[in-house]
Amino acid sequence: MASLTLLENSDPADLPPIEDAILEGARSSAWRDLRNPKVRRFPRHGAEITWLEYLGHGISGLVFKVTIGGGDPVALKIARL
């Protein structure tokens, strides 16, 4: 929960703008949306994450193999702030 605390204590101007829209379908390619990108909410927000394997890291963050809500394994990237 340390990362959650970090986000809660961050200046809102430093955080990415988040839409209430769920992450479904393709993003809009309208010029106004490309100039002001926003993060959409993950469809299974709040679902249990099962951590399966550490896959690696790079300059922008860490990557893990996980299952979310009992679904198929996916790669989850945790970006560095």
N, C-alpha and C positions, 0 to 999 in steps of 0.2 A: 504494500500500500504506500510505500515511500514515493513512488512516481505519482500516485493520485494526490498526495499531499503537495508535491512539487507543483502540479498543475493548479491545485486550489489556491496556492500562495503566489502564483505567477500574475504578472501584470496582464490584464486581458488584451492589451494591444500586442503582446508578444505571442499570443496563442493563435492557432489557425482558426478562421471563422468556420463554424460548424452549422450545417443546415439541419433542420428537423426531418428532412426527407430521408427515407431509407435507401440504402445502396442497392438499387435494382435498375437493371437496364443500362443503356449507354448514357453517358453524360451529354449535356447540351454542348454543341460546338459553336454556339452563337458567340460573336466577338466579345460581348459584355461579360459572358460567363468565363471565357478564356482569360480575360484581363483580371478578373476577380474570382479565382478558384476558391471553392469551399469544400470542406470535408463532409461527406454524408455519413449518417449513422449506419453501422453494420447491422444487417438484418437479424442476426442472433445476438444482439447486444444483451449482455447479462447472462448468457449461457455459460455453462461450465467449460473451462479450457483444460484439456488433459495434455500435459507437456510430455512428448515422446522422446525427443532427441534434440540436442544442440547441433545445428548444421554449420554454423560459422559466423564470421563477423567481417565487417568492412568499415570503411571510414564513416559511413552514415548510420551504422547500427548493428544489431545482432539478429540472427535468423534462427528460428526454432521450428522443428516439425511438431505439429500439434493436431489434436482433434477438437472441434468446437461443437458442443451440444451433441456429442456422439456421432457426428458426421464423418465423412472421409478425411484422411490426413491432408493437411495443407501446410504451406510454409507461412509462418507468422514473423514479420519483420518488426522489431522494436527499434524505432528511430532514436538517435541521440539528439538531445535538445541542446 
